[in-house]
Amino acid sequence: MKTTGIIVEYNPFHNGHKHHIDEALRITQPDVLVACMSGNYNQRGDLSIIDKFKKTKVALDNGVDLVVELPYIKTVQNAYVFGSSAVKILDKLGVNELVFGSETNNLSELKKYAQLEIDVTRLKQLMHDGHSYPKSYGLLSAALYPNDMLAVTYLKALKDTNITPIAIQRSNDYHSEDLDIIASATAIRKALQENKDVSMATPIEIQDPIFNRDLYPYLRRLLFTMSADELKDIFLVSEGIENLLKENAIRYLDFEDFMQASISRRYTRSRIQRILLHIACHITKDEAQSLDVDPCYIRVLGFNEKGQKLLKELKDEVNIVTQFKKIPEPYKQLEWKVNLLYASLLKDPQAYIRKELKGPIIKK
């Protein structure tokens, strides 16, 4: 069975994502298209504006045959952990080809960057001179664009697999805030926050979206009440950032004001947002270190008949989980609390929790 993989976040799903699916199907002509998707939280520390089951349904409605979840602890980290973890999951599922978007769409050039042995000493010097980590890495690798940076992490991870990489041209500017037929997820989220119509940019109807700002009142109380020592124990907290976050929580009532005061050359927005999520979910360093390096399971969020056929073929080779209760400990405990936090921000938390416990979406 020929299987193609894609790595996605869909925050939210838009016309550019539809183009990605269509191109993956056109170029590779697979029997099954598998999406490894982040759940209710995203790599750059954003809450997903719609929940993972709604994202799963739209993926299945638009050409994906099987959706599996990248665990929270592998999602809310740097690009390398995110990308390499997703590749490992797709490899376990027997994926033959990985199709990803690229700003440059120059696969041979991206492969050269993937071969680079990063000079850590030089990287530290660039950071000491005031550049952020992503910018410092970019300076060492010709200032790659965001999707090209992810592509490089995919290519590094693919070296240990038999998966063939295929790059397609990204159809819009990742950072653009212009709303058009082909618009970035950033532009759509910004428009939604401003109560603008986004129907031209996405085929889905988005109701009651949630944003990081919705979590800020709770985060602010935590930063008020947790001691600096308690915050030091939280996963990814380092270099004294706990003091900065506590001070800014006292000073700023508004989330965006808090973020702007916290961002610097040393602390990027994504890094701060990831730390804030780990604080809100109370993910400690000890808890993160207690997890296996590679999750010993693959959780299925949804599938159609084609996806079900692949799952049946793999059932004796891979620990496929279709029910939440079957997630191995301690991953299950961690996933439960991060999903409860997300549910607490929804209008109907109980309805979401029922979906979490019910099992995957099955598209007939």
C-alpha positions, 0 to 999 in steps of 0.5 A, spaced: 500 500 500 503 506 497 502 511 503 503 519 503 504 523 509 503 530 511 505 534 517 500 539 519 497 544 524 491 547 521 490 553 525 485 554 522 485 550 516 485 554 510 485 554 502 492 553 502 492 547 506 487 544 501 492 546 496 497 542 500 492 536 500 491 536 493 498 537 490 500 531 495 495 527 492 496 529 485 504 528 485 504 522 489 498 518 487 497 514 494 493 509 496 492 512 503 494 520 505 496 520 512 496 527 516 500 527 523 497 533 526 498 537 532 492 537 537 489 543 541 496 546 542 501 548 536 508 548 535 509 555 536 505 555 543 498 557 540 492 554 542 488 551 536 482 556 535 478 550 534 479 543 537 482 537 534 476 533 532 473 539 528 480 539 525 480 532 524 473 532 520 475 538 516 481 534 514 477 528 512 472 532 508 478 535 504 482 528 502 486 526 508 484 518 509 487 518 516 489 523 522 493 521 527 495 526 533 502 528 535 502 528 542 502 535 546 509 534 549 512 533 542 508 539 539 509 544 544 517 544 543 522 547 538 522 546 531 527 540 531 523 536 536 516 537 533 519 535 526 523 529 528 517 526 532 512 527 527 517 524 522 518 518 526 510 517 527 509 517 519 515 512 519 512 507 523 505 508 519 509 505 513 509 512 509 513 512 503 513 519 501 512 526 505 510 532 502 511 539 505 510 546 503 517 550 502 518 558 501 524 557 496 521 550 493 528 548 492 529 541 495 536 540 493 538 547 497 534 544 503 538 538 503 544 542 503 542 545 509 540 539 512 547 536 512 550 542 516 553 540 522 551 547 526 557 550 529 554 551 536 560 555 539 558 560 533 551 559 534 552 561 542 556 567 540 551 570 535 546 569 541 550 573 545 551 578 540 543 579 541 540 575 536 535 570 537 536 563 537 531 562 530 535 568 527 542 566 529 540 559 526 538 563 520 544 566 519 548 560 519 543 557 514 542 563 509 536 566 513 531 560 512 524 562 512 519 559 517 517 553 513 524 552 510 526 551 517 521 546 518 523 542 512 530 542 514 528 539 520 524 534 516 530 532 512 534 531 518 529 526 521 528 523 514 535 520 513 534 515 518 528 512 514 526 510 507 521 516 506 522 520 500 521 528 501 517 532 496 517 539 497 511 544 494 511 551 493 508 555 499 502 559 496 502 565 501 507 569 505 507 565 512 507 572 516 503 576 511 496 579 515 493 580 508 486 577 508 485 574 501 483 567 497 490 564 499 491 567 506 496 565 512 493 562 518 496 568 521 492 573 517 486 569 518 487 568 526 488 576 526 481 577 522 477 573 527 480 577 533 477 583 529 471 580 528 472 580 520 469 575 515 474 570 513 470 566 508 474 567 502 480 564 505 477 558 509 472 553 507 470 552 514 465 556 518 469 558 525 465 559 531 467 561 538 474 561 536 479 561 542 486 564 543 492 565 547 489 571 550 483 567 553 488 563 557 491 570 560 487 571 566 488 564 569 496 564 567 496 571 570 493 568 577 498 562 576 504 567 575 502 571 581 501 565 586 507 561 584 514 562 587 520 563 582 522 556 585 516 553 583 516 556 576 523 554 575 521 546 576 516 547 570 518 544 563 523 549 558 523 554 564 530 557 564 535 563 564 531 566 570 525 568 565 520 566 571 522 573 574 521 576 568 514 573 567 512 574 574 514 582 574 510 583 567 504 579 570 503 584 575 504 590 571 500 588 565 492 587 565 492 585 557 495 579 554 498 582 548 501 588 552 504 582 557 507 579 551 510 585 548 514 587 554 516 580 555 519 579 548 526 580 546 532 578 542 533 573 548 526 570 548 522 570 542 514 570 542 514 562 540 519 560 546 515 565 551 508 562 549 511 555 549 513 556 556 506 559 558 503 553 556 507 548 560 506 553 566 498 553 565 498 545 564 503 545 570 508 540 566 514 539 570 521 538 568 521 531 572 514 529 568 517 531 561 523 527 563 519 521 565 516 520 558 519 515 553 524 519 548 519 516 543 512 515 544 510 507 544 503 509 541 500 512 535 493 515 537 488 515 531 483 521 531 480 520 525 479 515 519 475 513 512 475 506 509 482 507 506 485 509 513 482 503 516 485 499 511 492 501 513 490 501 520 488 493 520 495 492 516 499 495 521 495 493 528 500 487 529 506 492 528 504 498 531 501 500 538 495 503 535 490 507 540 483 509 538 480 510 545 483 515 550 483 510 556 488 506 552 494 511 551 499 508 556 501 512 562 504 517 563 502 520 557 495 519 558 495 523 565 499 528 561 494 528 555 488 528 560 490 534 564 492 538 557 486 537 554 482 539 560 485 545 560 483 546 553 476 544 555 475 549 560 476 555 555 470 552 551 463 554 551 461 547 553 467 543 556 463 537 557 461 536 550 468 536 548 470 531 554 465 526 551 469 527 544 475 526 547 473 519 551 469 517 545 474 515 540 476 517 533 471 520 527 469 515 522 468 518 515 463 513 511 
